[in-house]
Amino acid sequence: MFENFINQFWPATVDGISLGAIYALIALGYTMVYGVLRLINFAHSEIFMIGTIAALYAITTIGVSAPLAGISLIGMLVLLAAIGAVVSGSAAMALEYVAYRPLRRRGSSRLAALISAIGASIFLQQLFALLVIPKLFHRRQEGGRLPVQAPNWVQRGDVISIGDFVVRNDKLLIVVGAVLMMVVLDQVVRRTKLGRGIRATAQDAETAVLMGVNIDRIVTATFAIGGAMAGIAAALYLMRFESTDYFVGFLLGIKAFTAAVLGGIGNLRGALVGGFTLGLIELYGSALFGSEWRDVVAFSVLVLVLMFRPTGILGESLQRTRA
């Protein structure tokens, strides 16, 4: 067992970091909404799913005649990330307007909002399975899961190769892209007027209103930003796995939520740390115990974190990020 782990250590490390980068971007949606509203948006996984469908439809419509590499690959990835961000961000704003805002204005409990999130998640899954995916790709998904395959648009090649240590171009782009978006978002929240509004609302919504902050606009912007990050994660996911279906967000959404809790839900930098940490733990667990134990290892982490450090590695800090 340990010999297998040693042999697979570097490949598992590379795969874990690239997978963790996707978890981290999706986790941003959970952590931002929780930081502002104290709400776990379980429909966020379907926002990610919508982003994968949008990116896949875009690349199918464009019609790539041969796998892309170099500048062409980067340009296509940027285009798909932009499309995914716009579509997922718009879907997140619509979700907030339909599923959460009416409850918030009535002063409903958090339990009501949580039930609404679960209902919205199931509704979006079935809507895409029965109507959207068949119409876009002429393939019905009701009954069983039938993944929609993207055309072969990524020419994979080794960027770094030292013995058994190999880093492919697609995995390197995933990590670089995710870290870049994390840095941009962190600076937006810390340095812009919108970021100050988000932090003020997270700290004390009633006082923020008295200071002239438009709560509805801030909440909508928070959902839009989290949705956009999920859309970018969708483009990165599509580059690595090249397929999707209506159920793709379910497991990834739960793992992204685990990453948010692990890093400290409500902490933007914690989402990055939690995502990378969870990705590494998953792949190391697979190397030690076998790939069939991968999900067990991931969710065992969630249980242990909630038992021994419920505030996560970095603790929640969106509320405490002042000035």
C-alpha positions in Angstrom: 0.0 0.0 0.0 2.7 2.5 1.0 4.9 1.4 -1.9 2.0 2.2 -4.3 1.6 5.6 -2.6 5.3 6.4 -3.0 5.2 5.4 -6.7 2.2 7.6 -7.3 3.1 10.5 -5.1 4.0 13.0 -7.8 1.3 12.1 -10.3 -1.2 12.2 -7.4 0.1 15.6 -6.3 -0.2 17.1 -9.8 -3.7 15.7 -10.2 -4.8 16.7 -6.7 -3.7 20.3 -7.2 -5.4 20.7 -10.6 -8.6 19.1 -9.3 -8.4 21.2 -6.1 -8.2 24.3 -8.2 -11.6 23.5 -9.7 -13.0 22.8 -6.2 -11.7 26.1 -5.0 -13.3 28.2 -7.7 -16.7 26.5 -7.1 -16.2 26.9 -3.3 -16.1 30.7 -3.7 -19.8 30.8 -4.5 -20.6 28.9 -1.3 -18.3 31.0 0.8 -19.4 34.4 -0.5 -23.1 33.8 -0.2 -22.6 32.3 3.3 -20.5 35.3 4.3 -23.1 37.8 3.3 -26.4 36.0 3.9 -25.5 33.1 6.3 -27.1 30.9 3.7 -25.7 27.6 2.2 -26.7 27.9 -1.5 -27.0 24.2 -2.3 -28.3 25.2 -5.8 -24.8 26.5 -6.6 -23.8 23.1 -7.9 -26.4 23.5 -10.6 -25.0 26.9 -11.5 -21.7 25.1 -12.2 -23.6 22.5 -14.3 -25.2 25.3 -16.3 -21.7 26.7 -17.0 -20.4 23.4 -18.3 -23.4 23.1 -20.6 -22.9 26.6 -21.9 -19.1 26.1 -22.5 -19.7 22.7 -24.2 -22.4 24.1 -26.4 -20.1 27.0 -27.4 -17.2 24.8 -28.4 -19.6 22.4 -30.3 -21.1 25.4 -32.1 -17.6 26.8 -33.0 -16.6 23.5 -34.4 -12.9 22.9 -33.7 -11.4 20.9 -36.6 -8.2 19.8 -34.7 -6.9 19.8 -31.1 -5.6 23.2 -30.0 -2.3 24.0 -28.4 -0.3 27.0 -27.3 -1.9 30.4 -27.8 -4.9 28.9 -29.6 -5.7 26.7 -26.6 -5.3 29.6 -24.2 -7.5 31.9 -26.4 -10.2 29.2 -26.6 -10.1 28.6 -22.9 -10.4 32.3 -22.2 -13.4 32.5 -24.5 -15.1 29.5 -22.9 -14.4 30.9 -19.4 -16.0 34.2 -20.4 -19.1 32.4 -21.8 -19.3 30.2 -18.7 -18.9 33.2 -16.4 -21.6 35.2 -18.1 -24.1 32.4 -18.3 -23.5 31.0 -14.8 -23.4 34.5 -13.3 -26.8 35.4 -15.0 -28.2 32.1 -13.8 -27.1 32.8 -10.3 -28.7 36.3 -10.3 -31.9 34.8 -11.6 -31.8 32.1 -8.9 -31.4 34.8 -6.2 -34.2 36.8 -7.6 -36.7 33.9 -7.9 -35.7 31.6 -5.0 -34.2 33.7 -2.3 -35.2 37.4 -2.5 -39.0 36.8 -1.9 -38.1 34.8 1.2 -35.7 37.4 2.4 -38.2 40.3 2.0 -40.8 38.3 4.0 -38.2 37.7 6.8 -38.4 33.9 6.4 -36.2 31.6 8.4 -32.9 30.2 7.1 -34.5 26.8 7.0 -37.0 28.1 4.5 -34.2 29.4 2.4 -32.3 26.1 2.7 -35.4 24.2 1.5 -35.8 26.6 -1.4 -32.2 26.0 -2.4 -32.6 22.2 -2.4 -35.8 22.6 -4.4 -34.2 24.9 -6.9 -31.3 22.4 -7.3 -33.6 19.5 -8.1 -35.7 21.7 -10.5 -32.6 22.8 -12.5 -31.3 19.3 -12.7 -34.6 17.9 -14.1 -35.1 21.0 -16.4 -31.8 20.4 -18.1 -32.2 16.6 -18.2 -35.7 16.8 -19.8 -35.6 19.9 -21.9 -32.4 21.9 -22.3 -29.8 19.1 -23.0 -32.1 17.3 -25.5 -32.8 20.5 -27.3 -29.2 21.7 -27.5 -27.5 18.4 -28.1 -30.4 16.2 -29.4 -29.7 13.7 -26.6 -32.2 12.8 -23.9 -30.9 12.2 -20.4 -34.0 11.1 -18.5 -33.6 7.8 -16.8 -29.9 7.2 -16.9 -27.0 9.6 -17.0 -25.7 10.0 -20.6 -22.7 12.3 -20.6 -22.5 14.7 -23.5 -19.0 14.5 -25.0 -17.1 17.6 -26.2 -15.1 17.4 -29.4 -11.4 16.7 -28.9 -10.3 20.3 -28.7 -7.3 20.1 -26.3 -3.9 18.9 -27.5 -2.4 17.5 -24.4 1.4 17.6 -23.9 4.0 17.5 -21.2 5.2 20.9 -20.0 7.4 19.7 -17.2 8.8 16.2 -17.2 11.4 15.0 -14.7 11.4 11.2 -14.3 7.9 10.2 -13.2 7.1 13.8 -12.4 5.0 15.0 -15.3 2.9 18.2 -15.6 0.6 18.4 -18.6 -0.4 21.7 -20.2 -4.1 21.4 -19.4 -3.4 20.8 -15.7 -1.0 23.7 -15.6 -3.5 26.0 -17.2 -6.2 24.9 -14.7 -4.0 25.8 -11.7 -2.7 29.1 -13.2 -6.2 30.2 -14.2 -7.8 29.3 -10.9 -5.1 31.1 -8.8 -5.3 34.2 -11.1 -9.1 34.4 -10.7 -8.7 34.0 -6.9 -6.2 36.9 -6.7 -8.4 39.1 -8.9 -11.5 38.4 -6.7 -9.5 38.9 -3.5 -8.4 42.3 -4.7 -11.9 43.2 -5.8 -13.4 42.4 -2.4 -10.6 44.2 -0.5 -10.0 47.3 -2.6 -13.1 48.3 -4.6 -16.3 50.1 -3.6 -18.3 46.9 -4.4 -16.0 45.0 -2.1 -16.5 47.4 0.7 -20.2 47.0 0.3 -20.0 43.3 0.4 -17.8 43.4 3.6 -20.1 45.9 5.2 -23.2 43.8 4.5 -21.4 40.7 5.8 -20.4 42.6 9.0 -23.7 44.2 9.8 -26.5 44.5 7.2 -28.6 46.9 9.3 -25.8 49.4 9.8 -24.8 49.0 6.2 -28.3 50.1 5.1 -28.1 53.2 7.4 -24.8 54.0 5.7 -26.4 54.0 2.3 -25.6 50.5 1.1 -28.2 48.9 -1.3 -28.5 45.4 0.2 -30.4 44.0 -2.8 -27.7 45.2 -5.2 -25.0 43.8 -3.0 -26.7 40.4 -2.6 -27.3 40.2 -6.4 -23.6 41.1 -7.0 -22.5 38.5 -4.6 -24.5 35.8 -6.4 -23.3 37.1 -9.7 -19.6 36.9 -8.7 -20.0 33.5 -7.2 -21.8 32.3 -10.3 -19.1 33.7 -12.5 -16.4 31.9 -10.6 -18.4 28.6 -11.0 -18.7 29.3 -14.8 -14.9 29.8 -15.0 -14.5 26.5 -13.1 -16.9 24.9 -15.6 -14.6 25.9 -18.5 -11.6 24.5 -16.7 -13.5 21.3 -15.9 -14.5 20.9 -19.5 -10.9 21.3 -20.6 -9.8 18.4 -18.3 -12.7 16.0 -18.6 -14.3 17.0 -22.0 -17.8 15.9 -21.0 -20.7 16.8 -18.8 -24.3 15.9 -17.9 -27.2 17.2 -15.9 -25.9 15.6 -12.7 -22.3 16.7 -13.0 -22.6 19.4 -10.3 -24.0 17.2 -7.6 -20.8 15.5 -6.4 -18.5 18.4 -7.3 -20.8 20.7 -5.5 -20.7 18.7 -2.3 -16.9 18.5 -2.5 -16.6 22.2 -3.2 -18.7 22.8 -0.1 -16.4 20.5 1.8 -13.5 22.6 0.5 -15.2 25.8 1.7 -15.8 24.3 5.2 -12.2 22.9 5.3 -10.7 26.3 4.5 -13.1 28.3 6.6 -16.5 29.1 5.0 -16.8 32.8 4.7 -13.0 33.1 4.0 -12.1 33.8 0.3 -8.5 32.7 0.8 -9.7 29.8 2.8 -11.6 28.5 -0.3 -8.3 28.4 -2.2 -6.5 26.6 0.7 -9.4 24.2 1.3 -9.8 23.4 -2.4 -6.1 22.5 -2.9 -6.0 20.6 0.4 -9.1 18.5 -0.4 -7.8 17.7 -3.9 -4.5 16.5 -2.5 -6.2 14.5 0.3 -8.5 12.8 -2.3 -5.7 11.8 -4.6 -3.4 10.7 -1.8 -6.3 8.7 -0.4 -6.8 7.0 -3.8 -3.1 6.2 -4.0 -3.2 4.6 -0.5 -6.5 2.8 -0.4 -7.6 2.6 -4.0 -9.7 4.8 -6.3 -12.9 3.3 -5.0 -12.2 5.0 -1.6 -11.7 8.4 -3.1 -15.1 9.9 -2.1 -15.0 8.2 1.3 -11.8 9.9 2.1 -13.1 13.3 0.9 -16.3 13.2 3.0 -14.4 11.8 6.0 -12.5 15.0 5.9 -15.7 17.0 6.2 -16.8 15.0 9.2 -13.5 15.4 10.9 -13.3 19.2 10.3 -16.9 19.7 11.6 -16.0 17.6 14.7 -12.6 19.2 15.6 -12.3 22.5 13.8 -15.7 23.7 12.5 -14.3 27.2 11.6 -11.9 25.5 9.2 -8.2 26.0 8.6 -8.2 29.8 8.3 -11.6 30.5 10.0 -14.3 32.7 8.5 -13.1 36.2 7.8 -15.3 37.8 5.1 -17.0 39.6 8.0 -13.8 40.5 9.7 -12.0 41.9 6.6 -12.3 45.5 7.5 -11.5 48.8 5.6 
